[in-house]
Amino acid sequence: MGASLHFVFHGSKLRYGSEVRINGVVHIRTDLPAYATVPIGWIAVGDPAKILPPDQHDAIWAIQKPLNFPRYVYGVERPAEGESNMREITRRRSESLASHKDDVVL
């Protein structure tokens, strides 16, 4: 039997009794109200959350883009259209993870 997946991103708030069903997504900085349900495969985005089906890409992006995932999660600005910031994100993540190379499991 496969694992049940759902995705809850950085800075999200899931209020009491809320539910995220299989393959549901709660995007960054989203506030999911009490007793709300994110249906199978749907996306909750924004504060207050709008819960949208995945075929509503333009509506989701209109809410998601100003939340600025690269800056909020990785501390880097969103690149210009057609450019990438993955080199900088990778460098920062590598440095962060390298700082734990001498950690000891207790």
C-alpha positions as a Markdown table, in Angstrom:
| # | Residue | x | y | z |
|---|---|---|---|---|
| 1 | Met | 0.0 | 0.0 | 0.0 |
| 2 | Gly | 1.4 | 3.4 | -1.0 |
| 3 | Ala | 2.0 | 6.3 | 1.4 |
| 4 | Ser | -0.6 | 9.0 | 1.8 |
| 5 | Leu | 0.9 | 12.3 | 0.8 |
| 6 | His | 0.0 | 15.9 | 1.5 |
| 7 | Phe | 2.1 | 19.0 | 1.5 |
| 8 | Val | 2.2 | 21.7 | 4.1 |
| 9 | Phe | 4.7 | 24.5 | 3.4 |
| 10 | His | 6.7 | 26.9 | 5.5 |
| 11 | Gly | 4.7 | 29.4 | 7.6 |
| 12 | Ser | 1.3 | 27.8 | 7.1 |
| 13 | Lys | -1.3 | 27.6 | 9.8 |
| 14 | Leu | -3.8 | 24.8 | 10.0 |
| 15 | Arg | -6.5 | 25.7 | 12.4 |
| 16 | Tyr | -8.2 | 23.3 | 14.7 |
| 17 | Gly | -10.2 | 20.6 | 12.9 |
| 18 | Ser | -8.9 | 21.5 | 9.4 |
| 19 | Glu | -8.0 | 18.6 | 7.1 |
| 20 | Val | -5.7 | 18.2 | 4.2 |
| 21 | Arg | -6.6 | 15.2 | 2.1 |
| 22 | Ile | -4.4 | 13.0 | -0.1 |
| 23 | Asn | -2.1 | 15.1 | -2.4 |
| 24 | Gly | -3.6 | 18.3 | -1.0 |
| 25 | Val | -1.3 | 21.3 | -0.7 |
| 26 | Val | -1.2 | 24.1 | 1.8 |
| 27 | His | 1.1 | 26.7 | 0.4 |
| 28 | Ile | 3.5 | 29.0 | 2.2 |
| 29 | Arg | 2.1 | 31.6 | 4.5 |
| 30 | Thr | -1.4 | 30.2 | 4.1 |
| 31 | Asp | -3.9 | 30.3 | 6.9 |
| 32 | Leu | -6.4 | 27.4 | 6.7 |
| 33 | Pro | -9.4 | 28.1 | 8.8 |
| 34 | Ala | -10.8 | 25.8 | 11.5 |
| 35 | Tyr | -12.7 | 22.9 | 10.1 |
| 36 | Ala | -11.8 | 23.7 | 6.5 |
| 37 | Thr | -11.0 | 20.8 | 4.1 |
| 38 | Val | -8.5 | 20.8 | 1.3 |
| 39 | Pro | -9.9 | 18.1 | -1.1 |
| 40 | Ile | -7.8 | 15.4 | -2.7 |
| 41 | Gly | -5.3 | 17.1 | -5.0 |
| 42 | Trp | -6.5 | 20.6 | -4.4 |
| 43 | Ile | -4.4 | 23.7 | -3.2 |
| 44 | Ala | -5.0 | 26.1 | -0.3 |
| 45 | Val | -3.2 | 29.4 | -0.8 |
| 46 | Gly | -3.2 | 32.8 | 0.9 |
| 47 | Asp | -4.4 | 34.4 | 4.1 |
| 48 | Pro | -7.3 | 33.8 | 4.4 |
| 49 | Ala | -6.9 | 30.6 | 2.4 |
| 50 | Lys | -8.6 | 30.1 | -0.9 |
| 51 | Ile | -9.0 | 26.4 | -1.7 |
| 52 | Leu | -8.8 | 25.8 | -5.4 |
| 53 | Pro | -8.6 | 22.8 | -7.8 |
| 54 | Pro | -5.3 | 22.3 | -9.5 |
| 55 | Asp | -6.6 | 23.3 | -12.9 |
| 56 | Gln | -7.0 | 26.9 | -11.7 |
| 57 | His | -3.3 | 27.6 | -12.1 |
| 58 | Asp | -3.7 | 31.3 | -13.0 |
| 59 | Ala | -5.8 | 32.0 | -10.0 |
| 60 | Ile | -3.4 | 30.1 | -7.7 |
| 61 | Trp | -0.4 | 31.9 | -9.1 |
| 62 | Ala | -2.0 | 35.3 | -8.7 |
| 63 | Ile | -2.2 | 34.6 | -5.0 |
| 64 | Gln | 1.0 | 32.6 | -4.7 |
| 65 | Lys | 3.4 | 34.9 | -6.5 |
| 66 | Pro | 3.3 | 37.8 | -4.1 |
| 67 | Leu | 3.9 | 35.3 | -1.2 |
| 68 | Asn | 7.4 | 35.1 | -2.7 |
| 69 | Phe | 8.4 | 31.5 | -2.1 |
| 70 | Pro | 12.2 | 32.0 | -2.9 |
| 71 | Arg | 12.6 | 34.9 | -0.5 |
| 72 | Tyr | 10.4 | 33.5 | 2.3 |
| 73 | Val | 11.9 | 30.0 | 2.2 |
| 74 | Tyr | 15.5 | 30.5 | 0.9 |
| 75 | Gly | 16.2 | 34.2 | 1.5 |
| 76 | Val | 16.8 | 34.9 | -2.2 |
| 77 | Glu | 14.8 | 37.2 | -4.5 |
| 78 | Arg | 12.7 | 35.7 | -7.3 |
| 79 | Pro | 14.8 | 35.7 | -10.5 |
| 80 | Ala | 13.9 | 37.7 | -13.6 |
| 81 | Glu | 11.7 | 35.8 | -16.1 |
| 82 | Gly | 13.8 | 33.2 | -17.9 |
| 83 | Glu | 16.5 | 33.2 | -15.3 |
| 84 | Ser | 17.2 | 30.9 | -12.4 |
| 85 | Asn | 18.3 | 31.4 | -8.7 |
| 86 | Met | 18.9 | 27.7 | -8.1 |
| 87 | Arg | 22.7 | 28.1 | -8.1 |
| 88 | Glu | 22.4 | 30.5 | -5.1 |
| 89 | Ile | 19.7 | 28.5 | -3.4 |
| 90 | Thr | 21.9 | 25.3 | -3.7 |
| 91 | Arg | 25.0 | 27.2 | -2.4 |
| 92 | Arg | 23.1 | 28.4 | 0.6 |
| 93 | Arg | 21.5 | 25.1 | 1.4 |
| 94 | Ser | 24.8 | 23.3 | 1.0 |
| 95 | Glu | 26.5 | 25.7 | 3.5 |
| 96 | Ser | 23.6 | 25.3 | 5.9 |
| 97 | Leu | 23.7 | 21.5 | 5.8 |
| 98 | Ala | 27.6 | 21.4 | 5.9 |
| 99 | Ser | 27.4 | 23.2 | 9.3 |
| 100 | His | 26.0 | 19.9 | 10.7 |
| 101 | Lys | 28.7 | 17.6 | 9.3 |
| 102 | Asp | 30.2 | 17.1 | 12.8 |
| 103 | Asp | 27.0 | 16.7 | 14.6 |
| 104 | Val | 26.8 | 13.6 | 16.9 |
| 105 | Val | 23.7 | 11.5 | 17.4 |
| 106 | Leu | 23.1 | 11.2 | 21.2 |
